[in-house]
C-alpha cells in the first residue's frame, strides 16, 4: 500500500471534508503554502508572530495530536497543554515555599526542530514512516510554529526528557520544579544562586536557551507571582494590580451601561473582555463574592446590550458620535 494512503487511513483522514492524497503530498512538500501568519501584541510590548494552518492542514494536525494523546509519556512536572491541568495548578505547586526562581525559555516553539520531533516519535515506538510524515506536517520551515494545532502536545513530548532531568536536579537540591509551556519555576527554603546556570546547561543539550531578562529570584517577603497567579499569601490569588485594573473596568462599564458606555469610544467587545477577566479571577478564587456578583450583573447587561445592538444601525451610531 502507498505510504501516504497508509498514513491517511491510520489517521482516518479520508473522512475529512476536501481531503485528498494529492493535497497531503503538497503539504508535505511545502507546508508554508498551508499557513497564514500574523502578529499579536505581547502584554509587555512587542509582537508575537502566530502561524496558523489553513483548515486542511489544521485538521490533519489535530488528527496527529489525537493519535499521540494516549501514547506518549507525560511528565508530572508539566502543567500546560494537558487535560485537567492549568496555570493555577502550576502556581499552586509552589505555595508555602520561602524562595522562588522563575525562568523563561527564549523562542520555545521555534527552538523545537523537525528532527527532534521525528526522533521523539520513534522513541515512543511509532514507525519510521508515521514519525517522518508527522514531523513534516507539524513543522514550518523546520521548526514548530506557534499556532500549529499539534505544536502544544509535540512541545511537551520533546521537552519530556528535560522535564525528567530538571525534576531530578530539583530533587537533589530539595526544591520543587514545575513547568507551564516555556515558564519554568523552582521553589524551596533556599534556591542556589547558580541554579539558572545549571538549568541552562541542561536545556542547551536540546537547543534551548533562557531569556535571561525574564529570570527572577524572589526571596522571603517578596511578592511571588507565577503565570499570572499570586502565591504570596500562601494561597492562590489574583494579583493586586490585576484586581485594581479590573475593578476600574467594571466601574466604568457599570456607569455607562445605559449609554452604550460613551459612544465616542464605542467598543462592542468590551463586555466580553471584562467577563473573560472576571471568569479568570474566579478560576483562581472560585468563592470571591465581588467577582461572582459582578459577573452576574455584567452578564445581564451584556445580554441587554446584544439585544440593543441587534437593532442598532450604523447610521444611528454615526449620528450619535458626530
KEPAGU-534541 format. One record per residue (C-alpha): residue in one letter; x, z, y negated. Coordinates in nm, 4 decimals, decimal comma, m for minus. Layout:
+--------+----------+----------+----------+
| residu |        x |        z |        y |
+--------+----------+----------+----------+
|      A |        X |        Z |        Y |
...
+--------+----------+----------+----------+
END
This chain:
+--------+----------+----------+----------+
| residu |        x |        z |        y |
+--------+----------+----------+----------+
|      X |   0,0000 |   0,0000 |   0,0000 |
|      X |   0,1205 |  m0,0808 |  m0,3516 |
|      X |   0,2869 |   0,2217 |  m0,5184 |
|      X |   0,0639 |   0,2109 |  m0,8279 |
|      X |  m0,2534 |   0,1754 |  m0,6210 |
|      X |  m0,1460 |   0,4714 |  m0,4089 |
|      X |  m0,0775 |   0,6784 |  m0,7227 |
|      X |  m0,4148 |   0,5780 |  m0,8671 |
|      X |  m0,6003 |   0,6779 |  m0,5518 |
|      X |  m0,4175 |   1,0112 |  m0,5314 |
|      X |  m0,5454 |   1,0994 |  m0,8802 |
|      X |  m0,8837 |   0,9291 |  m0,8374 |
|      X |  m0,8102 |   0,7076 |  m1,1378 |
|      X |  m1,0322 |   0,4220 |  m1,0226 |
|      X |  m1,3336 |   0,6352 |  m1,1201 |
|      X |  m1,2260 |   0,6340 |  m1,4861 |
|      X |  m1,4051 |   0,4010 |  m1,7273 |
|      X |  m1,1936 |   0,0995 |  m1,8175 |
|      X |  m0,9192 |   0,1799 |  m1,5679 |
|      X |  m0,7096 |  m0,0957 |  m1,4149 |
|      X |  m0,3770 |  m0,1008 |  m1,2348 |
|      X |  m0,2597 |  m0,3629 |  m1,4846 |
|      X |  m0,3163 |  m0,1259 |  m1,7774 |
|      X |  m0,1492 |   0,1535 |  m1,5816 |
|      X |   0,1571 |  m0,0670 |  m1,5333 |
|      X |   0,1579 |  m0,1375 |  m1,9071 |
|      X |   0,1521 |   0,2338 |  m1,9911 |
|      X |   0,4413 |   0,2955 |  m1,7528 |
|      X |   0,6440 |   0,0092 |  m1,9014 |
|      X |   0,5898 |   0,1128 |  m2,2655 |
|      X |   0,3837 |   0,4241 |  m2,3299 |
|      X |   0,4326 |   0,4022 |  m2,7083 |
|      X |   0,1552 |   0,1411 |  m2,7292 |
|      X |  m0,0909 |   0,4013 |  m2,5991 |
|      X |  m0,0356 |   0,6667 |  m2,8705 |
|      X |  m0,1289 |   0,7274 |  m3,2305 |
|      X |   0,0920 |   0,9553 |  m3,4369 |
|      X |   0,0013 |   1,1626 |  m3,7420 |
|      X |   0,1253 |   1,4692 |  m3,9276 |
|      X |  m0,0449 |   1,8017 |  m3,9874 |
|      X |   0,0772 |   2,0700 |  m4,2304 |
|      X |   0,2548 |   2,3766 |  m4,0933 |
|      X |   0,1389 |   2,7199 |  m4,2081 |
|      X |   0,4707 |   2,7900 |  m4,3790 |
|      X |   0,5378 |   2,4493 |  m4,5290 |
|      X |   0,6467 |   2,1139 |  m4,3947 |
|      X |   0,4656 |   1,8956 |  m4,1450 |
|      X |   0,4300 |   1,8830 |  m3,7689 |
|      X |   0,4162 |   1,5413 |  m3,6026 |
|      X |   0,1456 |   1,5005 |  m3,3406 |
|      X |   0,1451 |   1,2089 |  m3,0956 |
|      X |  m0,1984 |   1,1866 |  m2,9365 |
|      X |  m0,2608 |   0,9463 |  m2,6468 |
|      X |  m0,5469 |   0,6987 |  m2,6645 |
|      X |  m0,8336 |   0,7737 |  m2,4214 |
|      X |  m0,6979 |   0,5536 |  m2,1402 |
|      X |  m0,3655 |   0,7396 |  m2,1197 |
|      X |  m0,5215 |   1,0752 |  m2,2140 |
|      X |  m0,7487 |   1,0608 |  m1,9081 |
|      X |  m0,4541 |   0,9827 |  m1,6810 |
|      X |  m0,2523 |   1,2714 |  m1,8265 |
|      X |  m0,5484 |   1,5052 |  m1,7729 |
|      X |  m0,5653 |   1,3918 |  m1,4095 |
|      X |  m0,1929 |   1,4644 |  m1,3684 |
|      X |  m0,2361 |   1,8106 |  m1,5241 |
|      X |  m0,5310 |   1,8888 |  m1,2952 |
|      X |  m0,3277 |   1,7819 |  m0,9922 |
|      X |  m0,0443 |   2,0158 |  m1,0894 |
|      X |  m0,2526 |   2,3180 |  m1,1863 |
|      X |  m0,2779 |   2,4765 |  m0,8407 |
|      X |   0,0520 |   2,3508 |  m0,7027 |
|      X |   0,3181 |   2,4619 |  m0,9482 |
|      X |   0,4653 |   2,8115 |  m0,9902 |
|      X |   0,3643 |   3,0303 |  m1,2841 |
|      X |   0,5765 |   3,2961 |  m1,4496 |
|      X |   0,4174 |   3,6355 |  m1,5130 |
|      X |   0,6016 |   3,6296 |  m1,8456 |
|      X |   0,4344 |   3,3093 |  m1,9755 |
|      X |   0,1074 |   3,3505 |  m2,1682 |
|      X |   0,0433 |   3,0078 |  m2,3255 |
|      X |  m0,1478 |   2,7193 |  m2,1655 |
|      X |  m0,2723 |   2,9312 |  m1,8761 |
|      X |  m0,6306 |   3,0147 |  m1,7901 |
|      X |  m0,7126 |   3,3799 |  m1,8533 |
|      X |  m0,4086 |   3,4364 |  m2,0770 |
|      X |  m0,3690 |   3,4165 |  m2,4537 |
|      X |  m0,1620 |   3,5145 |  m2,7570 |
|      X |  m0,3291 |   3,8559 |  m2,7801 |
|      X |  m0,2212 |   3,9445 |  m2,4257 |
|      X |   0,1297 |   3,8200 |  m2,5088 |
|      X |   0,1455 |   4,0552 |  m2,8085 |
|      X |  m0,0111 |   4,3467 |  m2,6196 |
|      X |   0,2733 |   4,3359 |  m2,3665 |
|      X |   0,4942 |   4,4923 |  m2,6343 |
|      X |   0,2667 |   4,7744 |  m2,7512 |
|      X |   0,4343 |   5,1123 |  m2,7950 |
|      X |   0,7945 |   4,9890 |  m2,7949 |
|      X |   1,0245 |   5,1031 |  m3,0750 |
|      X |   1,2148 |   4,7791 |  m3,1366 |
|      X |   1,1031 |   4,4164 |  m3,1229 |
|      X |   1,3015 |   4,0926 |  m3,1249 |
|      X |   1,1194 |   3,7616 |  m3,1705 |
|      X |   1,2948 |   3,4256 |  m3,1399 |
|      X |   1,1669 |   3,0700 |  m3,1712 |
|      X |   1,2796 |   2,7613 |  m2,9804 |
|      X |   1,3548 |   2,4626 |  m3,2008 |
|      X |   1,1569 |   2,1448 |  m3,1175 |
|      X |   1,0213 |   2,2909 |  m2,7928 |
|      X |   0,8328 |   1,9893 |  m2,6564 |
|      X |   1,0847 |   1,7385 |  m2,7909 |
|      X |   1,3650 |   1,9169 |  m2,6030 |
|      X |   1,2000 |   1,8567 |  m2,2637 |
|      X |   1,3144 |   1,5280 |  m2,1120 |
|      X |   1,1601 |   1,2882 |  m1,8641 |
|      X |   1,4447 |   1,3605 |  m1,6220 |
|      X |   1,3734 |   1,7351 |  m1,6348 |
|      X |   1,0061 |   1,6729 |  m1,5596 |
|      X |   1,0925 |   1,4413 |  m1,2704 |
|      X |   1,3315 |   1,6972 |  m1,1206 |
|      X |   1,0884 |   1,9878 |  m1,1670 |
|      X |   0,8126 |   1,7960 |  m0,9859 |
|      X |   1,0474 |   1,7139 |  m0,6984 |
|      X |   1,1327 |   2,0842 |  m0,6708 |
|      X |   0,7579 |   2,1522 |  m0,6324 |
|      X |   0,7540 |   1,9183 |  m0,3298 |
|      X |   0,5801 |   1,6242 |  m0,4964 |
|      X |   0,7078 |   1,2957 |  m0,3559 |
|      X |   0,9503 |   1,0757 |  m0,5446 |
|      X |   0,7008 |   0,8088 |  m0,6499 |
|      X |   0,4482 |   1,0589 |  m0,7854 |
|      X |   0,7206 |   1,2522 |  m0,9701 |
|      X |   0,8723 |   0,9379 |  m1,1210 |
|      X |   0,5446 |   0,7788 |  m1,2338 |
|      X |   0,4034 |   1,1081 |  m1,3670 |
|      X |   0,7172 |   1,1729 |  m1,5709 |
|      X |   0,6936 |   0,8258 |  m1,7288 |
|      X |   0,3230 |   0,8590 |  m1,8103 |
|      X |   0,3647 |   1,2084 |  m1,9600 |
|      X |   0,6525 |   1,1335 |  m2,1963 |
|      X |   0,7005 |   0,9318 |  m2,5137 |
|      X |   1,0446 |   0,7890 |  m2,5895 |
|      X |   1,1847 |   1,0015 |  m2,3068 |
|      X |   1,0551 |   1,3450 |  m2,4116 |
|      X |   0,7308 |   1,5429 |  m2,4053 |
|      X |   0,5068 |   1,4550 |  m2,7018 |
|      X |   0,3345 |   1,7297 |  m2,8948 |
|      X |  m0,0262 |   1,6244 |  m2,8451 |
|      X |   0,0087 |   1,4913 |  m2,4907 |
|      X |  m0,2586 |   1,6176 |  m2,2501 |
|      X |  m0,0048 |   1,7094 |  m1,9802 |
|      X |   0,2591 |   1,8447 |  m2,2202 |
|      X |   0,1456 |   2,2111 |  m2,2104 |
|      X |   0,1471 |   2,2510 |  m1,8313 |
|      X |   0,4683 |   2,0496 |  m1,7919 |
|      X |   0,6457 |   2,2588 |  m2,0568 |
|      X |   0,5660 |   2,5739 |  m1,8593 |
|      X |   0,6894 |   2,4081 |  m1,5402 |
|      X |   1,0235 |   2,3015 |  m1,6880 |
|      X |   1,0738 |   2,6420 |  m1,8543 |
|      X |   0,9762 |   2,8345 |  m1,5391 |
|      X |   1,3334 |   2,8846 |  m1,4134 |
|      X |   1,4397 |   3,0034 |  m1,7600 |
|      X |   1,1491 |   3,2497 |  m1,7700 |
|      X |   1,2787 |   3,3952 |  m1,4440 |
|      X |   1,6333 |   3,4288 |  m1,5772 |
|      X |   1,5211 |   3,5782 |  m1,9093 |
|      X |   1,2975 |   3,8266 |  m1,7261 |
|      X |   1,5940 |   3,9323 |  m1,5113 |
|      X |   1,8077 |   3,9755 |  m1,8229 |
|      X |   1,5356 |   4,1884 |  m1,9821 |
|      X |   1,5018 |   4,3989 |  m1,6685 |
|      X |   1,8774 |   4,4609 |  m1,6606 |
|      X |   1,8591 |   4,5781 |  m2,0237 |
|      X |   1,5478 |   4,7903 |  m1,9581 |
|      X |   1,3388 |   4,5932 |  m2,2068 |
|      X |   1,0217 |   4,3796 |  m2,1901 |
|      X |   1,0140 |   3,9983 |  m2,2136 |
|      X |   0,7232 |   3,7598 |  m2,2685 |
|      X |   0,6803 |   3,4042 |  m2,3934 |
|      X |   0,3994 |   3,2198 |  m2,5705 |
|      X |   0,4967 |   2,8499 |  m2,5743 |
|      X |   0,8074 |   2,8372 |  m2,7969 |
|      X |   0,7792 |   3,2002 |  m2,9139 |
|      X |   0,9895 |   3,4486 |  m2,7136 |
|      X |   0,9548 |   3,8240 |  m2,7582 |
|      X |   1,1683 |   4,1140 |  m2,6337 |
|      X |   1,0921 |   4,4818 |  m2,6928 |
|      X |   1,2067 |   4,8247 |  m2,5843 |
|      X |   1,3569 |   5,1506 |  m2,7054 |
|      X |   1,6704 |   4,9624 |  m2,8112 |
|      X |   1,7379 |   4,5892 |  m2,8447 |
|      X |   2,1062 |   4,4928 |  m2,8073 |
|      X |   2,2117 |   4,3271 |  m3,1323 |
|      X |   2,3784 |   4,0411 |  m2,9436 |
|      X |   2,0624 |   3,9592 |  m2,7449 |
|      X |   1,9895 |   3,6358 |  m2,9412 |
|      X |   2,3298 |   3,5013 |  m2,8334 |
|      X |   2,2609 |   3,5956 |  m2,4707 |
|      X |   1,9224 |   3,4223 |  m2,4849 |
|      X |   2,0660 |   3,1078 |  m2,6417 |
|      X |   2,3374 |   3,0869 |  m2,3778 |
|      X |   2,0719 |   3,0843 |  m2,1037 |
|      X |   1,8324 |   2,8336 |  m2,2610 |
|      X |   2,1153 |   2,5985 |  m2,3657 |
|      X |   2,1688 |   2,5139 |  m1,9997 |
|      X |   1,8421 |   2,3162 |  m2,0126 |
|      X |   1,8995 |   2,1659 |  m2,3551 |
|      X |   1,7031 |   2,4173 |  m2,5636 |
|      X |   1,8238 |   2,5826 |  m2,8844 |
|      X |   1,6986 |   2,8684 |  m3,1009 |
|      X |   1,5682 |   2,8219 |  m3,4525 |
|      X |   1,7882 |   3,0955 |  m3,5976 |
|      X |   1,5937 |   3,1073 |  m3,9246 |
|      X |   1,2974 |   3,2492 |  m3,7337 |
|      X |   1,4889 |   3,5155 |  m3,5388 |
|      X |   1,3555 |   3,8577 |  m3,6395 |
|      X |   1,4518 |   4,2079 |  m3,5287 |
|      X |   1,2024 |   4,4817 |  m3,6157 |
|      X |   1,3127 |   4,8404 |  m3,5668 |
|      X |   1,1073 |   5,1608 |  m3,5554 |
|      X |   0,8716 |   5,1919 |  m3,8533 |
|      X |   0,8767 |   4,8229 |  m3,9487 |
|      X |   0,5666 |   4,6033 |  m3,9318 |
|      X |   0,5586 |   4,4258 |  m3,5982 |
|      X |   0,3618 |   4,1002 |  m3,5711 |
|      X |   0,3711 |   3,8675 |  m3,2699 |
|      X |   0,1932 |   3,5293 |  m3,2691 |
|      X |  m0,0412 |   3,6430 |  m3,5450 |
|      X |  m0,1225 |   3,9814 |  m3,3881 |
|      X |  m0,0093 |   4,3135 |  m3,5380 |
|      X |   0,1078 |   4,5771 |  m3,2877 |
|      X |   0,2440 |   4,8251 |  m3,5439 |
|      X |  m0,0375 |   5,0781 |  m3,4954 |
|      X |   0,0005 |   5,0969 |  m3,1178 |
|      X |  m0,2968 |   4,8701 |  m3,0500 |
|      X |  m0,3605 |   4,5009 |  m3,1234 |
|      X |  m0,4985 |   4,4430 |  m3,4726 |
|      X |  m0,5378 |   4,1549 |  m3,7151 |
|      X |  m0,2535 |   4,1654 |  m3,9715 |
|      X |  m0,3461 |   4,3246 |  m4,3048 |
|      X |  m0,2549 |   4,0136 |  m4,5032 |
|      X |  m0,4861 |   3,8024 |  m4,2839 |
|      X |  m0,7693 |   4,0557 |  m4,3228 |
|      X |  m0,7346 |   4,0750 |  m4,7028 |
|      X |  m0,7381 |   3,6969 |  m4,7402 |
|      X |  m1,0360 |   3,6603 |  m4,5070 |
|      X |  m1,2362 |   3,9310 |  m4,6865 |
|      X |  m1,1806 |   3,7398 |  m5,0118 |
|      X |  m1,3038 |   3,4168 |  m4,8494 |
|      X |  m1,6114 |   3,5929 |  m4,7109 |
|      X |  m1,6870 |   3,7457 |  m5,0517 |
|      X |  m1,6582 |   3,4074 |  m5,2256 |
|      X |  m1,8786 |   3,2425 |  m4,9652 |
|      X |  m2,1482 |   3,5096 |  m4,9895 |
|      X |  m2,1523 |   3,4983 |  m5,3694 |
|      X |  m2,2057 |   3,1216 |  m5,3717 |
|      X |  m2,4273 |   3,0729 |  m5,0665 |
|      X |  m2,7321 |   2,9847 |  m5,2783 |
|      X |  m2,5408 |   2,7305 |  m5,4898 |
|      X |  m2,3582 |   2,5359 |  m5,2174 |
|      X |  m2,0628 |   2,7575 |  m5,3200 |
|      X |  m1,9686 |   2,5955 |  m5,6528 |
|      X |  m2,0148 |   2,2258 |  m5,6067 |
|      X |  m1,7146 |   2,1407 |  m5,8228 |
|      X |  m1,5049 |   2,2328 |  m5,5181 |
|      X |  m1,7608 |   2,1272 |  m5,2576 |
|      X |  m1,6206 |   2,1791 |  m4,9080 |
|      X |  m1,8673 |   2,1209 |  m4,6218 |
|      X |  m1,6256 |   2,2667 |  m4,3644 |
|      X |  m1,5775 |   2,5981 |  m4,5432 |
|      X |  m1,8329 |   2,7810 |  m4,3290 |
|      X |  m1,6691 |   2,6564 |  m4,0080 |
|      X |  m1,3251 |   2,7712 |  m4,1187 |
|      X |  m1,4410 |   3,1202 |  m4,2165 |
|      X |  m1,6409 |   3,1558 |  m3,8944 |
|      X |  m1,3354 |   3,0454 |  m3,6967 |
|      X |  m1,1230 |   3,3151 |  m3,8621 |
|      X |  m1,3901 |   3,5803 |  m3,8010 |
|      X |  m1,4058 |   3,4776 |  m3,4347 |
|      X |  m1,0267 |   3,5056 |  m3,4095 |
|      X |  m1,0389 |   3,8521 |  m3,5685 |
|      X |  m1,2993 |   3,9562 |  m3,3106 |
|      X |  m1,0805 |   3,8280 |  m3,0284 |
|      X |  m0,8168 |   4,0762 |  m3,1435 |
|      X |  m1,0591 |   4,3561 |  m3,2383 |
|      X |  m1,3866 |   4,2982 |  m3,0462 |
|      X |  m1,5566 |   4,6084 |  m3,1911 |
|      X |  m1,4711 |   4,5579 |  m3,5582 |
|      X |  m1,8034 |   4,6266 |  m3,7338 |
|      X |  m1,7175 |   4,4357 |  m4,0532 |
|      X |  m1,6249 |   4,1179 |  m3,8637 |
|      X |  m1,9353 |   4,1445 |  m3,6419 |
|      X |  m2,1683 |   4,1907 |  m3,9400 |
|      X |  m2,0146 |   3,9109 |  m4,1463 |
|      X |  m2,0093 |   3,6671 |  m3,8551 |
|      X |  m2,3861 |   3,7142 |  m3,8100 |
|      X |  m2,4590 |   3,6749 |  m4,1821 |
|      X |  m2,2385 |   3,3713 |  m4,2315 |
|      X |  m2,3688 |   3,2065 |  m3,9134 |
|      X |  m2,7231 |   3,2314 |  m4,0555 |
|      X |  m2,6090 |   3,0965 |  m4,3945 |
|      X |  m2,4246 |   2,8158 |  m4,2159 |
|      X |  m2,7387 |   2,7074 |  m4,0318 |
|      X |  m2,9323 |   2,7054 |  m4,3602 |
|      X |  m2,6545 |   2,5010 |  m4,5186 |
|      X |  m2,6688 |   2,2478 |  m4,2340 |
|      X |  m3,0447 |   2,2163 |  m4,2816 |
|      X |  m2,9978 |   2,1627 |  m4,6533 |
|      X |  m2,7112 |   1,9159 |  m4,6171 |
|      X |  m2,9133 |   1,7048 |  m4,3733 |
|      X |  m3,1440 |   1,6158 |  m4,6638 |
|      X |  m2,8737 |   1,6131 |  m4,9299 |
|      X |  m2,7979 |   1,2687 |  m5,0752 |
|      X |  m2,4608 |   1,1622 |  m5,2093 |
|      X |  m2,6114 |   1,0570 |  m5,5443 |
|      X |  m2,7576 |   1,4094 |  m5,5826 |
|      X |  m2,4113 |   1,5582 |  m5,5301 |
|      X |  m2,2508 |   1,3193 |  m5,7805 |
|      X |  m2,5151 |   1,4051 |  m6,0400 |
|      X |  m2,4642 |   1,7798 |  m5,9898 |
|      X |  m2,0854 |   1,7735 |  m6,0315 |
|      X |  m2,0707 |   1,5086 |  m6,3059 |
+--------+----------+----------+----------+
END
